[in-house]
Amino acid sequence: MSADATFLQHVWASRYLSIAGVTVIIYDHLLSLDQEVELIWKAPWRTPKALWLFLRYLVPCTLIVHTYQLSGLGNGGTTDVL
């Protein structure tokens, strides 16, 4: 197998693993959403609550954007051809 073919296999593996990671994070968020609503959303607004919510939703949004760009859909029509 040529070096170019191996490189493309690594690129595709990276894409699939990124999609799997985002899927697991979203699944985890959905599983714990009822506890989050009960314990976090109903708590009074303080700095720890704001930081927790900010990080709780910043990470998945950033990963979704990164995965979209890594997938090849957000790169302006370029391809994997070397």
Backbone torsions as a table, in degrees:
resi	resn	phi	psi	omega
1	MET	NA	136.1	-176.9
2	SER	-75.5	164.4	179.6
3	ALA	-65.0	-35.2	179.3
4	ASP	-65.7	-42.7	179.4
5	ALA	-65.7	-40.2	177.9
6	THR	-64.0	-42.0	178.5
7	PHE	-60.5	-44.9	179.8
8	LEU	-65.4	-35.1	175.8
9	GLN	-63.5	-39.0	178.1
10	HIS	-67.2	-38.3	177.4
11	VAL	-62.5	-46.7	-179.9
12	TRP	-66.1	-38.6	177.3
13	ALA	-62.7	-40.3	177.5
14	SER	-62.9	-40.2	178.5
15	ARG	-63.5	-46.8	-178.8
16	TYR	-65.0	-39.5	178.7
17	LEU	-67.2	-35.8	176.4
18	SER	-64.4	-42.9	178.4
19	ILE	-63.9	-41.2	178.6
20	ALA	-63.8	-41.0	178.9
21	GLY	-63.6	-44.2	177.6
22	VAL	-63.2	-39.7	178.8
23	THR	-61.8	-43.1	179.6
24	VAL	-65.1	-41.3	179.7
25	ILE	-65.3	-43.3	178.6
26	ILE	-64.8	-41.0	177.6
27	TYR	-60.8	-43.4	178.7
28	ASP	-62.9	-41.6	178.3
29	HIS	-62.5	-41.0	179.7
30	LEU	-68.1	-37.0	178.9
31	LEU	-65.2	-35.5	-175.8
32	SER	-101.2	9.2	-177.1
33	LEU	-63.9	-39.6	-179.7
34	ASP	-64.0	-39.2	176.6
35	GLN	-68.8	-37.5	178.6
36	GLU	-62.6	-44.7	179.6
37	VAL	-62.0	-44.6	-177.4
38	GLU	-67.5	-44.2	-171.9
39	LEU	-95.6	-31.8	-174.3
40	ILE	-102.1	-53.0	-174.1
41	TRP	-64.6	-32.6	-178.5
42	LYS	-85.2	-7.6	178.5
43	ALA	-76.3	155.0	177.6
44	PRO	-66.1	151.6	-178.9
45	TRP	-72.4	118.4	175.5
46	ARG	-140.3	171.7	-177.8
47	THR	-58.1	-46.8	179.9
48	PRO	-60.5	-37.4	178.7
49	LYS	-65.1	-45.3	179.9
50	ALA	-62.4	-43.8	179.3
51	LEU	-65.2	-41.3	-179.8
52	TRP	-62.7	-47.3	180.0
53	LEU	-65.3	-39.5	178.7
54	PHE	-59.7	-49.6	-179.5
55	LEU	-71.4	-33.7	-179.7
56	ARG	-59.9	-37.9	-176.4
57	TYR	-104.5	-16.4	176.3
58	LEU	-69.9	-44.1	-176.3
59	VAL	-61.0	-51.9	179.8
60	PRO	-63.0	-38.3	179.4
61	CYS	-63.5	-43.2	178.5
62	THR	-64.2	-42.3	179.1
63	LEU	-66.3	-36.6	177.9
64	ILE	-64.6	-45.1	178.4
65	VAL	-63.4	-44.1	179.7
66	HIS	-62.6	-43.3	179.7
67	THR	-66.0	-38.5	176.6
68	TYR	-60.8	-45.6	179.5
69	GLN	-67.6	-39.5	-179.6
70	LEU	-69.2	-27.0	-177.2
71	SER	-68.7	-17.4	-177.8
72	GLY	95.7	-5.7	179.4
73	LEU	-77.9	-27.3	-175.2
74	GLY	-105.0	25.7	-175.9
75	ASN	-113.0	23.5	173.7
76	GLY	73.5	25.1	174.9
77	GLY	88.8	9.1	176.3
78	THR	-73.9	161.0	-176.2
79	THR	-120.6	-179.0	178.6
80	ASP	-88.5	5.0	-177.9
81	VAL	-70.7	128.6	-179.8
82	LEU	-86.6	NA	NA
